[in-house]
């Protein structure tokens, strides 16, 4: 699964690559009250905005040791004054 994440603090854009089944299992384990099923969890992931991917998914992936994932810096978003 490939997801796009945006860190608004420094305007960085990332690509997150992770096995969808591993990610769903991780999120259901960490937030069991938030998801009623694996399908529900997957739909929530697909509907997440880039800021949520940064805050929730990257944060959870970085706090575990058993899931292989990759985070690539794609660049920065320019801000318009």
Protein Blocks (a to p, Z undefined) as FASTA:
>chain_A
ZZddddfknopacdddddfklmmmmmmmmmmmlpgbfklmmmmmmmpcfklmmmmmmmmm
mmpckbccddddfbdcdddZZ
